[in-house]
Amino acid sequence: MKHIYGDGVPEDNELAFELLTRAHEMGHIEASYNLGICFHYGYGTEADLEKAFKLYLEAANAGHDKGMELVGRFYNQGIHVDKDRALAEFWLDRAIKSGDAEAAEEARRELDRQ
C-alpha cells in the first residue's frame, strides 16, 4: 500500500497491485483486504466491484475488521450486491465488536444510514 500512496517509496499502483496479488495468493489476509481496495478504486487495475466485494468478504470471514465494515456497507447500500439490511447489520455489528476503533466508528455511521 505504500506504493499506492507514495509513502516513503515511489508511487507505483501497478507494482502495488502485483505485490498485493502475490501476498493474497500466499494467504495474507491484510493483502486480500488491500487488494479489494485496489479493485474498488482502480489502483493498478481496472475497478471491479465484484472482485472488490469478494476480497472484502474473504477478509471479513477471516476476521479482518475493516473488511467486515466494508462488507456491511456494501450490503447496506446495495453496492454490487442486493441491499440486505439484516446482512448489513450482521457485518457492521461484527466490525463494531472487532476492537478496531476506526472500523467500529465507520460501522456505527453506516448503521445510522437509512
C-alpha positions as CSV (number, residue, x, y, z in Angstrom):
1,M,0.0,0.0,0.0
2,K,3.0,2.3,0.5
3,H,3.4,2.3,-3.3
4,I,-0.2,3.4,-3.8
5,Y,0.2,6.4,-1.5
6,G,3.9,7.1,-2.3
7,D,4.6,6.7,1.4
8,G,8.5,6.6,1.6
9,V,8.7,4.8,-1.8
10,P,7.9,5.9,-5.3
11,E,4.1,5.9,-6.1
12,D,3.5,2.9,-8.3
13,N,0.0,1.5,-8.4
14,E,0.8,-1.3,-10.8
15,L,3.7,-2.6,-8.6
16,A,1.4,-2.3,-5.5
17,F,-1.2,-4.4,-7.3
18,E,1.3,-7.0,-8.3
19,L,2.8,-7.3,-4.8
20,L,-0.7,-7.4,-3.1
21,T,-1.8,-10.1,-5.6
22,R,1.2,-12.2,-4.7
23,A,0.7,-11.8,-0.9
24,H,-3.1,-12.6,-1.3
25,E,-2.2,-15.8,-3.2
26,M,0.0,-16.7,-0.2
27,G,-2.9,-16.3,2.1
28,H,-2.1,-12.9,3.7
29,I,-5.5,-11.5,4.9
30,E,-4.4,-7.9,5.1
31,A,-3.3,-8.2,1.5
32,S,-6.6,-9.6,0.5
33,Y,-8.4,-6.6,2.0
34,N,-5.9,-4.2,0.4
35,L,-6.3,-5.9,-3.0
36,G,-10.0,-5.3,-2.6
37,I,-9.2,-1.6,-2.2
38,C,-7.3,-1.8,-5.5
39,F,-10.3,-3.3,-7.3
40,H,-12.7,-1.0,-5.5
41,Y,-10.9,2.2,-6.6
42,G,-9.0,1.0,-9.7
43,Y,-5.5,1.3,-8.2
44,G,-3.1,-0.6,-10.6
45,T,-6.0,-2.3,-12.3
46,E,-9.5,-1.7,-13.6
47,A,-12.1,-1.0,-11.0
48,D,-14.2,-4.1,-10.4
49,L,-16.7,-4.0,-7.6
50,E,-17.5,-7.7,-7.8
51,K,-13.9,-8.6,-7.2
52,A,-13.6,-6.0,-4.5
53,F,-16.6,-7.4,-2.7
54,K,-15.3,-11.0,-2.9
55,L,-11.9,-9.9,-1.4
56,Y,-13.6,-7.9,1.3
57,L,-15.8,-10.8,2.2
58,E,-12.8,-13.2,2.2
59,A,-11.0,-10.8,4.6
60,A,-14.1,-10.4,6.7
61,N,-14.6,-14.1,7.0
62,A,-11.0,-14.3,8.3
63,G,-11.8,-11.7,11.0
64,H,-10.5,-8.6,9.3
65,D,-12.2,-5.7,11.0
66,K,-12.3,-3.2,8.1
67,G,-13.3,-6.0,5.7
68,M,-16.3,-6.6,7.9
69,E,-17.2,-2.9,7.9
70,L,-17.0,-2.7,4.1
71,V,-19.0,-5.9,3.5
72,G,-21.7,-4.4,5.8
73,R,-21.5,-1.1,3.8
74,F,-21.9,-3.0,0.5
75,Y,-25.0,-4.8,1.8
76,N,-26.4,-1.7,3.5
77,Q,-26.1,0.5,0.3
78,G,-26.6,-2.3,-2.3
79,I,-23.2,-1.8,-3.8
80,H,-22.8,-4.6,-6.3
81,V,-25.0,-6.8,-4.1
82,D,-28.7,-6.8,-3.3
83,K,-29.5,-4.5,-0.5
84,D,-29.9,-6.6,2.6
85,R,-30.3,-4.8,5.9
86,A,-30.0,-8.0,8.0
87,L,-26.7,-8.9,6.5
88,A,-25.5,-5.3,6.7
89,E,-26.3,-5.3,10.4
90,F,-24.6,-8.6,10.9
91,W,-21.3,-7.5,9.4
92,L,-21.4,-4.0,10.8
93,D,-22.1,-5.3,14.3
94,R,-19.1,-7.7,13.9
95,A,-17.0,-4.7,12.9
96,I,-18.1,-2.7,15.9
97,K,-17.2,-5.6,18.2
98,S,-13.8,-6.2,16.4
99,G,-11.8,-3.9,18.6
100,D,-10.6,-1.6,15.8
101,A,-11.8,1.9,16.7
102,E,-11.8,3.2,13.1
103,A,-13.7,0.2,11.8
104,A,-16.2,0.5,14.7
105,E,-16.8,4.2,14.1
106,E,-17.3,3.7,10.4
107,A,-19.7,0.8,11.1
108,R,-21.7,2.9,13.5
109,R,-22.1,5.6,10.9
110,E,-23.2,3.1,8.3
111,L,-25.8,1.7,10.7
112,D,-27.2,5.1,11.1
113,R,-27.6,5.4,7.3
114,Q,-31.1,4.5,6.0
